Amino acid sequence: MEKSIEKIWNEAFINEQSMLVPKINDLYNQKSKSIIHKIQRTYEFDNKGLLPIAGIVAIGGILLSETIIGLYGTLLILSLYYFNTKLLSRFDTLDVKSDNLTYLKNYRAIMNSVAKATKRMFIFILPLLVLSIFVLAFFVKENSFLSKYISEDTTLLEIIGIGGSVALIVSIISMVAFKISTQLLYGTLLSKLNDIINEIESLQTT
């Protein structure tokens, strides 16, 4: 029996759709790989940028006769590098065998968790580290640049007050710098990632 025109049309449409789906999936796979690669490259560049800063702090400390303070500051920066490296290792836990949408959503969730952990570090840990530098300078009493601002009559309580005030200012400045740098470095990339996720979700619901 000859096929009706309607049946032929429907079969052709179904075949066309079945051929189109893999092409669309492949397109979004390529877009996903591209945006993930850019995000990972930005994270690595951002984190590795701490290493030359650590070297500058060490050299600066020696030149300013703040050898102990400089080395301590270098140690803190290297600790921050290690902290960030541990945070970025969360991406290694992602299941690469999962479907594209699930992978992207999990990737976005880890990005958010890394951002929150970094924000907490700036709010709570960084002020303590800055304060510890002042306390160390009080006990070391090097004949150095920092010692010019610490007299022999200065008490530990006063140093904690001064260090705490500086730590608070540094924390506020760091938070502002963190928000600006995060927006500049990752804002566009995160927006593109969200767009891909939304597009894939809309295709799956149609």
C-alpha positions as CSV (number, residue, x, y, z in Angstrom):
1,M,0.0,0.0,0.0
2,E,1.4,3.4,-0.9
3,K,2.3,5.7,1.9
4,S,0.1,8.8,2.3
5,I,1.6,12.2,1.9
6,E,1.0,13.0,5.5
7,K,2.8,9.8,6.7
8,I,5.8,10.5,4.4
9,W,6.0,14.0,5.7
10,N,5.9,12.9,9.3
11,E,8.6,10.3,8.8
12,A,10.8,12.8,7.0
13,F,10.3,15.2,9.8
14,I,11.2,12.6,12.4
15,N,14.3,11.6,10.5
16,E,15.3,15.2,10.1
17,Q,14.9,15.7,13.9
18,S,16.8,12.6,14.7
19,M,19.7,13.8,12.6
20,L,19.5,17.3,14.0
21,V,19.7,16.3,17.7
22,P,23.2,14.9,17.6
23,K,24.4,18.0,15.7
24,I,22.9,20.3,18.4
25,N,24.4,18.1,21.1
26,D,27.8,18.3,19.5
27,L,27.5,22.0,19.1
28,Y,26.8,22.5,22.8
29,N,29.5,20.0,23.7
30,Q,32.0,22.2,21.8
31,K,30.7,25.4,23.4
32,S,30.9,23.8,26.9
33,K,34.5,22.6,26.4
34,S,35.5,26.0,25.2
35,I,34.0,27.9,28.1
36,I,35.3,25.4,30.7
37,H,38.8,25.6,29.2
38,K,38.7,29.4,29.5
39,I,37.5,29.3,33.1
40,Q,40.2,26.7,34.1
41,R,42.9,28.7,32.3
42,T,41.8,31.9,34.2
43,Y,41.8,30.1,37.5
44,E,45.3,28.7,37.0
45,F,46.7,32.1,35.8
46,D,45.0,33.9,38.8
47,N,46.5,31.4,41.3
48,K,50.0,31.2,39.8
49,G,50.2,35.0,39.9
50,L,50.7,34.6,43.6
51,L,54.1,33.0,43.1
52,P,55.9,36.1,41.7
53,I,54.2,38.2,44.3
54,A,55.7,35.9,47.0
55,G,59.1,36.5,45.5
56,I,58.7,40.2,45.4
57,V,57.6,40.3,49.1
58,A,60.7,38.2,50.0
59,I,63.1,40.5,48.1
60,G,61.3,43.7,49.4
61,G,61.6,42.5,52.9
62,I,65.3,42.0,52.6
63,L,65.8,45.4,50.9
64,L,63.8,47.1,53.7
65,S,65.7,45.2,56.4
66,E,62.5,43.4,57.2
67,T,64.0,39.9,56.6
68,I,61.9,38.0,59.1
69,I,58.7,39.9,58.3
70,G,59.4,39.5,54.6
71,L,60.0,35.8,54.8
72,Y,56.9,35.4,57.0
73,G,54.8,37.4,54.5
74,T,56.2,35.2,51.7
75,L,55.2,32.1,53.7
76,L,51.7,33.5,54.1
77,I,51.3,34.1,50.3
78,L,52.6,30.6,49.5
79,S,50.1,29.3,52.0
80,L,47.4,31.2,50.1
81,Y,48.6,29.6,46.9
82,Y,48.3,26.2,48.5
83,F,44.8,27.1,49.8
84,N,43.7,28.1,46.4
85,T,45.2,25.0,44.8
86,K,43.2,22.8,47.3
87,L,40.1,24.7,46.4
88,L,40.6,24.3,42.7
89,S,41.2,20.5,43.2
90,R,37.4,20.3,43.8
91,F,37.0,20.5,40.0
92,D,38.9,17.2,39.8
93,T,36.0,15.5,41.6
94,L,33.6,16.1,38.7
95,D,32.4,13.1,36.8
96,V,33.4,13.6,33.2
97,K,31.2,10.7,32.2
98,S,28.0,12.5,33.2
99,D,25.9,14.2,30.6
100,N,26.7,17.7,29.5
101,L,24.0,19.5,31.4
102,T,24.8,17.7,34.7
103,Y,28.5,18.4,34.3
104,L,28.0,22.1,33.6
105,K,25.6,22.4,36.6
106,N,28.1,20.7,38.9
107,Y,30.9,22.8,37.5
108,R,28.9,26.0,38.3
109,A,28.2,24.7,41.8
110,I,31.9,24.2,42.5
111,M,32.7,27.7,41.1
112,N,30.2,29.1,43.6
113,S,31.7,27.1,46.4
114,V,35.2,28.3,45.6
115,A,34.0,31.9,45.5
116,K,32.3,31.5,48.9
117,A,35.4,29.9,50.4
118,T,37.6,32.7,49.0
119,K,35.2,35.3,50.3
120,R,35.3,33.8,53.8
121,M,39.1,33.8,53.7
122,F,39.1,37.5,53.0
123,I,36.6,38.3,55.8
124,F,38.0,36.1,58.6
125,I,41.5,34.7,57.8
126,L,43.2,37.7,56.1
127,P,42.7,40.1,59.0
128,L,44.2,37.6,61.4
129,L,47.2,37.1,59.1
130,V,47.8,40.9,58.9
131,L,47.4,41.2,62.7
132,S,49.9,38.4,63.1
133,I,52.5,40.4,61.1
134,F,52.3,43.3,63.6
135,V,52.5,41.0,66.6
136,L,55.5,39.3,65.0
137,A,57.1,42.7,64.4
138,F,56.5,43.6,68.1
139,F,58.4,40.5,69.4
140,V,61.1,40.5,66.7
141,K,62.0,44.2,67.1
142,E,64.2,44.3,64.0
143,N,66.0,47.5,63.2
144,S,63.8,47.9,60.1
145,F,61.3,50.0,58.2
146,L,58.4,48.8,60.3
147,S,60.2,49.3,63.6
148,K,60.2,53.1,63.0
149,Y,56.5,53.1,63.7
150,I,56.8,50.9,66.8
151,S,58.5,52.7,69.8
152,E,60.0,51.0,72.8
153,D,57.0,52.2,74.9
154,T,54.5,50.6,72.6
155,T,52.6,47.8,74.4
156,L,51.4,44.6,72.9
157,L,47.8,45.7,73.4
158,E,48.5,48.9,71.4
159,I,50.1,46.8,68.7
160,I,47.0,44.6,68.5
161,G,44.9,47.7,68.3
162,I,47.0,49.2,65.5
163,G,47.3,45.9,63.7
164,G,43.6,45.2,64.1
165,S,42.7,48.6,62.6
166,V,45.1,48.0,59.7
167,A,43.8,44.5,59.3
168,L,40.2,45.8,59.1
169,I,41.2,48.3,56.4
170,V,43.1,45.7,54.4
171,S,40.2,43.3,54.7
172,I,37.7,45.9,53.3
173,I,40.1,46.9,50.5
174,S,40.7,43.2,49.7
175,M,37.0,42.5,49.6
176,V,36.3,45.3,47.2
177,A,39.3,44.2,45.1
178,F,38.1,40.6,45.2
179,K,34.6,41.6,44.0
180,I,36.0,43.8,41.2
181,S,38.6,41.2,40.0
182,T,36.1,38.4,40.2
183,Q,33.6,40.3,38.0
184,L,36.4,41.3,35.6
185,L,37.9,37.8,35.4
186,Y,34.9,35.5,35.7
187,G,31.8,37.6,35.3
188,T,31.6,37.2,31.5
189,L,32.6,33.6,31.6
190,L,30.1,32.7,34.3
191,S,27.4,34.6,32.3
192,K,28.2,32.5,29.2
193,L,28.2,29.3,31.3
194,N,24.7,30.2,32.6
195,D,23.5,30.9,29.1
196,I,24.6,27.5,27.9
197,I,22.9,25.8,30.8
198,N,19.7,27.7,30.2
199,E,19.7,27.0,26.5
200,I,20.3,23.2,27.0
201,E,17.5,23.1,29.6
202,S,15.1,25.0,27.3
203,L,15.9,22.5,24.5
204,Q,15.2,19.5,26.7
205,T,11.8,20.9,27.8
206,T,10.7,21.5,24.2
